[in-house]
């Protein structure tokens, strides 16, 4: 017996309009899309009313082909690519019960994590009854990577979450510090042959100061793009602060 909101293969082609009644309906369509995907993080409340509480809901997805997946579900692009064509491969949105929901569609080869890790995570994905998620091990280590290396600093909230996940996995982390989590992350990645990579999305940082330099894939073009973007952001921030001081 089909659950309410479930999309069948027969209905698939008629439902690619990017508008859904429920979150379950969106995932039902994703599940028959034929494209491997998983929800990367913060999926614990996706099927509850709490998902919409902050007014800016978003879903972080890793998939094998983001452009194809976006087209299959009728997701609308938030940004054009450098040629002005459909989508930048990452930033999209759909509407659920009339509310705009942002989709970050990370995909294999985009440098968000190294390609081997992305492919392995998709091969190890688990179905939770409604949608696909990472294995517990992948979830912990990719979240540590995201919370520390792709953010300005490790927040207390992320630290608490990572500590709880480490305890569940039996992973010993010294002092629950950035350095402690980086140490276990690097050990894990080294054992798997994974590397730290610069994302093609230059808005996603990679903090490298604490890393073993031998484990960084220093793609020169991406490194330059990131440095130029950081410089641009710093210059804009400088003039904003200067304008504020002048007004005072």
ABEGO torsion letter per residue (X at the ends): XBBBGBBBAAAAAAABAGBBABAAAAAAAAAAAGBBBBBABGAAAAABAAAAAAGBBBBBBBBABAAAAAAAAGBBBABBBAAGBBEAGABBBBBBGGBBBBBBBBBBGAGABBAAAAAAAAAABBBAGABBBBBAAAAAAAAAAAAAAABABBBAAAAAAAAAAAAAAGBBBBGGBAAAAAAAAAAAAAAAGBBBBBBABAABBBBAAABBAAABBBBAAAAAAAAAAAAAAAAAAAAAAAAAAAAX
